[in-house]
Amino acid sequence: MCGIAGILRPGGAPVEAGDLRAMGRALAHRGPDDEGFHREGNLGLAHRRLAILDLSPAGRQPMSNEDGTVWLAYNGQLYGFEPLRRRLEGLGHRFRSHTDTEVIVHLYEEDGDGLLASIDGMFAFALWDARRRRLLLARDRLGIKPLFYARRGGDLAFASELKALMALPWLPREVSTPALVHYLYQSSVPGDVSVFEGVRKLSPGGYLVAEDGAIRTGRYWPGPPDPERPESPGAAAEGFRARLEAAVRSHLVADVPVGTFLSGGLDSTAVTWHARRAVGGPLHTFSVRFDGPPAYDEGAAALEVARALGTTHHELRLGPDAVRDLPRMLSGNDEPFAISSAIALHHLARFAREHVKVVLTGDGADEILGGYPWRHEPDWGRRARPGSALRGLALTVVRSLRGSAGTGPGLAEQLAARLGRLGRPDERYAEIVCAFTPEEMERLLAPDLAPLARAVWEDSALRRAYRAEGGTDEVNRRLRADLRTTLVDEMLMKVDRTTMAAGLEARVPFLDRDLVEWAMALPGVEKVRRGVGKIVLRRALQPVLPKVAGRRKHGFNIPLGAWLRGPLRALLRDVLAPEAVRRRGLLRAGVVERLVAAHLGGRGDHSRKLFSLMVLELWLAERQQATDSAAAPLPPAAVRA
């Protein structure tokens, strides 16, 4: 795991060494072990190394082939790359290291861009073909590793994180107001856009080629296959168990200590069980315990599993003080990011890094196996079961009551709008996922920005992803939309940002290519049924850990609602004070004030909405401070619609 960055200036001036070094410094947390640079004329590559395989100097990057005509800056890990290495050795290629990095270099010499079909893993890389003066950028199939890029004229710059691009004074810094509205809906900036105008994310399963002064992008992976006919329950459980075991074994390959994050729930327990069997010796496991309502604390379940499996278990206890450090945590995010579980993961990653350098996590299981029944099971329409339809109607009423109490639209208006969306499945899916409805957003945004509420809703990445998926299997349609949206924009971004900020590599076995493609070919009834999710995983765990197999979905959430009403009450009022909201000019202070009052008064749990607003205000304040310190004031026009 590492950080990569680079600049290509076709036909322009040579790349400045100072620019590359500035980008490398901005990524130092991702690679605290080493740094490396390669410059040749108008091309420059920067690399920060977190040494996981081949800790010797032979593993340094950027890495080249034997004659220096191919150079690679690479962030990630290939799984099951040993057969590829043996094939390349048989073709006469000489390896100087024991890294997976060098496999990509030589594979490009043999297969060109076709190498992308051969490799499996989590990665983002930049490969320079000096003979052809050609740059190839690529990102793994599911977007586990991020890659941002920006253009100015004919120049191209790219990096693992936005902060490395912002280290270049010649790149644009205008904040996109539509991106901020997208963020408020989804709690993160979604899709291939970023919070800054002109800066984009390379799509999962995508590539970019820069050659002869032109740039083209495309996708090398169309997505997982469509569902096939059902397997018998026993065959499906056995097929899943075998594939997860193989994925965990391949994800354990490292020359440094490896552990797991363990919550005691289905996903992390399944990964830990397979990891414990594979390593044979001691295995470090890590969990969080929360001060607050007992319903949020999975520590006892994690400890029970750790004892049953015989792991070396470590517990981290977090209270409201974990959120008081929010401004410092935000500085590592580059963009507004309001997935509150990132707070716990931020602290857990630093805690785990004291013992190991790599952790396996249970992320991705929900998105391939239907972990959120309230979101993945059809809840309305002719394909929904009567019970599901009633649950969907009940949730609609409850959400309408909370919305009318918080942001202002009356109950009748909220309920009518929500019921109308029940007949439009793309909008229904987006509404379930989003923090705000379009009606709430219209009242929240300042009057001159209110039209953006509907415009951004119509351009929702969630709705576009849902409409792009076809078929009559509604469960899998929603899961496939998840794979393209919230998995990438929320879960994987959260894991990458929090762990890499601590110099810790996180691996996600549930997102192994073979396992994902097999799981997504299973019909939805093998995943979600009658309000119970991840059925095939439960069946796979039943013979070995029956108590865990029967546990209800818990979720890795902090007791934010209770903390905001209690010890963080003053912080909430301070950050979202009416004068601060008015000064920013993006939101209506009265609506924000009513939302704060509704939450503090116990009229619904509005903590997700409030946390999103707090993060936005803190992010904008930090950006204003950084701009002021550079003696360049941030006028209102810098936030552009």
N, C-alpha and C positions, 0 to 999 in steps of 0.2 A: 504494500500500500504506500502511496506516495502522492506528491503533488507535481503537476506538470504545467508548463506554460510555454508560450512561444510567440514569435512574430514572423510574418512573411510580408516582404515589401516588393512585390513584382515590379521590376523596372525602376525601382526607387533607390533611395540612399541605403547604404549598408545598415544593418541592425546595430544599434548602439549597445555596447556591453553594459552600460549603466542601466538601460531599460530592462535587460534580462535579469540583472542582479536585483533590481527593485521588485520585479515579479517574483523572483525566488525568495526574497526576504518575506514577502507577503504570505508565502505558503510554508514558512519554516515549521509551523506546528504540524503540518502533514508529514513532514520528513525531517525529524530532528537528528537523524544519524549522519547525513552527508548531503552535499549539494554538487551539482555538475552542470556544465554549460557546453553548448556546441554552437559555433557561429561560422558561417561561410557566406560571405557577401550579404545578400538580402534575406537570409534565413537565420533565425536564432532559436535555439531550444534551451529551456531551463528545466531543471529537475531537482526536487527535494526527496531524499530517500528515507523511508522507514524500512530498515533491513529485516526481511522475513525469511527469504530463501538465499542461501549462499551469502553469508555475512561478510565474506572477504571483499577486498577491493575489486575482485573480478566481477562483482555484481553491480558496480557503479553505472550510473546512467548520466546522460544519454549514452546508449550502447550502439555499437556499429557492427557491421559484418566484417569479414576478413580484410577487405580492401578499402573500407571506409566510404563506400558508395551508398550505403543504406544506414540511416540513423534513426533511433527510436527513443522517444520519451514516453514512459508507460506508467500508468497507475492501475494497480489491480492484482488479480490472481487468476491464472488459468487452472482449471481442474482437469485431471486426467490427461496432462500434457505429455506424459512419458512416452506413450506410443508414437506421438508426433515427433518427439526428439529422436527416437530410434529410427524412424523412417528417414529423417533428415541426415542422420549420421550415415545411414546406408547409402545415401545419395552423394556422400563425400563432404558434407559440411563439417567443419571443425568447430567445436564448442570450447570456449575459454572459461565458461562459468557453469554453475549448476542451477541457473535461474530459468523461469518460464519466459522471461523477457527475451532471451536470446532465441528461443523457439520462434517467437513472432518474427524476429529479424530474418531468420533463414527461411521461414515459411513464406514470407513475402517474396524472397528471391525465387522460390519455386512456383508459387501459385498466384502472385500478384494480389489484387484485391479479393480474389477467391479465398484467401486465407480466412476471411470472416465467417465463411460457412463451416470451417473446420474447427474453430476454437470455441471452447465453452468456459465461461467464467464471468467474473465481474471485472470490467475494465473500461478505461478511457485512454486512448493513446494518440500520439502524433508521430507519423512515420514520414521521413524525408528521403525521397529517391533523388540522389544528387545527379545521376546521369540524365534523368528526365526533367530535373528541376520541378519536381512534383511533390505536393504535400497531401497526405491522407490522414484525416482525423476520423476516429470511429469510437462508438460507445456501445457497451454491452446491450444485449437484447432487451433486458427489462429495466435498464436505467439505474442499476445499483450504484454506479459511479458517475458523477456529474462531469459535464464539460460545457463551458460557456465560450462564446466567441463574439467578436465585434469587428466591424469593418469601418474604415474611414478612407473614403476614396478607394484606391486599389489596395490599401494595406489591410492585412488581416492579423488580428491578435486573438489568442485563445488561452484558456487557463482552467484549472480544476475549480477555482472559486472566483467570484466576482472581485474580491479585494485585490487579486493580482492584476486584473484588468484595470481597476481603478488606480493602480500604481503608475499607470502610463498617463502622463499629463495631457496627451493629445487625443485621448478617447472622450466621447461625450459623457456628460454626467446629468443630463436632464431626467428628472423623475417622471415616470408615466402615470398620470392620474387614472386612466383605465386599468392599469396594472394594480394600483392600490385598491380599486373597487373590486377587481377579481380577488385580490387578497382578502378583503373583508367578507366576501361571500364564502370563500373556501379555507380561510386561515393560513393560506400560503399562496405564493404567486404561481399560478398553474401553467401547464403547457410549455411551449417552446419560447415564450417571451420571458423577459426579466423585468425588474422594477425600473431599470434604466432604458431610456429610448435607445434603440440601435444595438442593444446587446441581447443575444439570443442564447438558448440552450440547444445543443445538439440533441435530437430526439433519440429515445431508446431504440436500439436496433437500427440506428442511422449512421450515415457516414457523410463526410464532406471531402471533396477533392478540389484542390487549388492547383491549376496547371495552365500555362500559357496566358496568364492574366485573367482567367475566368474561374469562377467558383460554381460548383454544382453540388447539390445534396440529394440524398436518396435513402432508401431503407433496404437493408439486406435481409431482414427477418420480418415477414408479414404478420407474425403473431402465431399463437398456438392453434392447433387444429380444432375443427368443429367437433362437438360431442358425437360419440359413436354409440352403438347399442350397449345396453347395460351388461355389466359383468355380474356374476352371482356375488352376493355380499361377501362370502368367504374369499373368493378369488380377488375381488377388489381390495379387500383388506390386506391380503398377502402381497399383492402387487405393489400396493402403496408401501408396506413395511420394507420390502426388498429395495425399492428405489430410494427411500429415505435413508436406509442403512448405507447404501452405496454413496449417496450424496454426502452424508456426514463423514464417512471415511475419507473421501477425496478432499473435503474442506478442512480436515485435520492436518494436512501436509504442511509442515513448517519446520524451520530450524530454530524456533524460539518457543517458549511456553505458550500453551493454548488452554483456554478455559471456556466456560459458557455463562451466559446470563440465564438465571433460573428464577422464574416467578412461582412455580408450582402449578401453573396451568398446563393445558394440553400441549401447546406448541413447544415451549421451552423444555418441558419434561421429556417429550419425545426425542428432541435433539440431544438432551443430556443423557438419556438412557442409552442411545446408540453410541454417543461419544465415550461414555464410561466403559462400554463393552469393547470399543475399538482400541482405546489407549492401554487398557490392561492395568495401568498403574494409577497413581493419584491424579485426580482431575479437579481443578479449581472451579468453583461455582460462586456466582455473585447475585445477591438480591437486595431489594430496597424495602425498608419498613417505614411507614408513614405515621407521624403523630397526627391524630385526628380521628374522624369516624372510623370504627373498625371495619366497615364495609370496604374501605379502600386498601386495607393492609393485607397483602398476600404472603407476608413474611412467614407466618406459621405453616402455610401450605408448602412454601419453598423449603423450609427447614425439614419438614417431614419427608419430602422427596429426597433431599440431599442425604438424610440419614439412611433412607431405604436403599439408595444407590451407593452409599459409601464415598461421597465426594468430600473434598476439603472445602467447606462452605464458609463464605464471608458475607456478613450482613452490614448494610449501611442504613442508618436511621436518619430520616429527613423530617424536618419540621418546617414551619412557615419561613424560617430564615433562609431556606433554599431559594425562595422567590425574591428575597430582598437583594440578592445578587443579580437580579434580572438585567440591569443595564450592561453589566460586564458580559453576561451570556449573549446578549443581543449583538454585541460587537463582533462576535464570531459568525453571525448569520448572514451578513451582507444585505439581505432583504428582510422585510417584515415576515415573521414566521411565528405563528401562534398555536402550535400544537403543544399543549401544556405538558404532555408527558416528556417532552424534550428537556424540561427542567430536571426531572428525576434522572433521565439518561445522561445529562451533562455531568451530574455529580457521580453517578454510578461508573461512568467511563473513567473518570479520574481515579476513582477508588480501585477499579479493576487493574488499571495500568500499573499500580504499585506491585502487582503480583505476576501479571502476564502481559504479553504484547499482542495477542490475538484472542478474540472471543467469537464463539458461535452463538447466534441468536435465533429466536423462533419467528422472526419477521417473515411475512409473505404467506404464512399458512392461511390466514383469514381470507386473503384475496384469491387463493386458488381452490380453497375448500369450503368457502361459504361460512366464514366465522361470525358474521353479523346477521343473524336471521331476520331482524327487524328491517334490514336494508337489502338483503339478498333474496329473501323469499317473496314471491309475488303476493302483494297485499291488497290488490284491487283488480277487478276485471274478470273476464270469463275463465281465465286459467287459474285464478286464485281459489283456494279452498274457502268455504264459508267462514271458518275460524280466522283465517288470515285476513279476509276482507273486513271482518269485524274489528280485528286488531288494528288494521290500517285506518278504519274510520275513527276508532277511539284515539289513536295517536294524532290524527288530524285535529280532532276537537281539543285535545290537551295542548298541542302546539299552538293552536289558534288562541286559546285562553292565555297562554304565557306570552305570546306575541302582543296581544292587545294590552296586557298589563305592563309590558316593558317598553316597547318602542312607539306605541301610540295608536296604530290602526284599530278601529273598534272591532269587537268580537265578530259581529255580523260580516264586516268587510273581510276580515282575515279568513273566517270560515268559508265564505263564498269563494274567495280566490283559491284557497287550498282544495276545496271540493272540485272546483273547475279543473285543477291540474291533475286530479286523480285520473281523468280520462285522457291525459296526454302523458304517456309513459316516460318520455325523455325529461319533461319538466318534473314529474313526480320523483324520478331518480335523483335529479339535481337538488330538489327541495330536501330530500332525506339527508343528503350529504352536507348541504350548505348551512352556515351559521345563521344567515338572514334570508328572509323571503324578499322578492322584489318589492312588495308593498312596504315592508320594513325599511328596505334600503332607500326607497324614495323619500321617506320621512327622515331618515338618518342623515343623508347627504345635504350639504348646504344648497340653498335654492338654485344657484346657478349651475350646480353639478348634478342635481336630481335627475335630469334626463339620462345620465350615465347609468342609473340603476337598471333601467329596462334595456338599454343598448348592450351593457355588459352581460346581462342575463341572457339575451338572445345570442350572444357570442360565447356562451359558457362552454369551456372545454369539456365539462362533464356531459352536457347535452350533445355536443358534437360526437364525443366518443361513443355514447349510447346509440345514437342514430347510425353510426358507422357499423355497428354490430348487428347482424341479422339473426334469423332463426327463430324457432318457436320455444326454445328452452330459455325461459325468462331468467332463471337463476344464473346460467352460464353467460347470458347476455350482460347481466349486471356485473358479473365477475370479470369478464373480458374488458368491460369499460373501466372497472377498478384498476386493472393491470396497466391501462394506458394513462390513468389520471392519478387518483389519490395514492396508489401504491408508490408512484414515482415522486409526486409533488409533496407528499406528506411523510409517509413512513420511511422511504429510503433516503430522502433528503435529511430527515431527522437523524437517522442512524449515521449517515456519512458525516454530517456536520458535528455532531456531539462526540463521536468517537475519534474522528481525525483531529479535532481540537485538542484532544488529550494524547495524541500520538499513539492511538490504539487502533488496530485493524479489526473490523467487524465483518464476519462472513455469515451468509444467510442460506443455509442448506435447502430450505424449502423452495428457494428460487433456482435450484439446479435445473438446467435446461431439460434434461430427460424427465425429471419429476414434474416440472410445470406442464410440459406437453402431454404427459400421460394423464395428469390430474385434470387438465382442461378438456380432455377427451371423454371424461366421465360425465354421464348425464347429471343434471342438477339434483335429481332425487337421491343420488348417492351422497350428496353434500348437505342439503338442507331439507328438513321435513318437519312440519308441525311445530315450528318455532325452535327446533334444535339444529344447530349447525355442526359442520365438520364430522358428519356421520362416519365417513370412511376412516378418519383418523381415530375416532373413538373405538371403532371395531378393531383397528390394528393394535391399540393399546390395551384393550380389554383383557387379553390373556396374561399380560405381564404386570400391568398397573391398573387393576379394575377400579380402584377408588378414584384415581385421576381421570380415567375414561368417563366417569359419570359426572364430572364437575361441570357446572354451568359456566358460560362465557363470563369472564370478569373484566378483562381489559386492563391495560397498564396505565392507570389514571391517578393523578394526584388529587387530594381532597381540596381542590381549588375553591369550590363554592363555599365550603365551610371556612376556609382560611380567609377569603375575602370578606366574609361577614364578621370575622373575629380579629385575629392578630394583624391581618393585612388591610383592615378597614381604612386606616389612615393613609396607607400607600395608594389604595384605590381612589380615595377622595382627592388626594394630592395630584396624582397623575392625570385624572380626568376632571380636574377643577374647571368650572365653566369658563373662567378667564383664559385658561390654557387652550381649551377647545376653540373658543372664539378667536384667539390669536392665530391659530393655525388656519382657520378659514375653510376647512374641508367638511366639517360636520356641524349639525345644529346642536348648539350647547344644551338647549332645552330638552331635546330628545335623549341626549346622553345622560343628562341629570335625572330624567324620569327612569331610565334604565338602571342607573345606580341605585336610586331609591327603591325601585321594585325588588331588586336583589337583596338589598340590605333589610328591606321590610318583610322578606320571606315570601313575596309574591312570585314564586317560580325561581328556578336556578338559571340565572342568566350569565353564569361564569364564563362560558365560551365566548359569548358576545363581548363581554366586558374585557376579557383577557385580550381578545383581538384588538379592541380599541386602545387598551393600555400599551400593547406592543407597538402599535402604529405610532402613537404619540411619542413613546420613548425612542423609536427608530428615527422619526423625523427630528426630534430634539438632538439626538446624537449627530445626525447628518448636518443639522444647522450649526452645531458647535464645531464640527470638523471644518465646515466651509468658512465659518467666521475666523477660525484660527489660521486659515490659509489666506485671510484678508480678501475674501471674495464673497460678499453677502449673497444669500439665497433669496432672491425676490419671489413673490408669488408666481410669477410667470415661469419659474424654474420647475414648478409642478404643472405639467402641461396636459391638457385634455386631448 
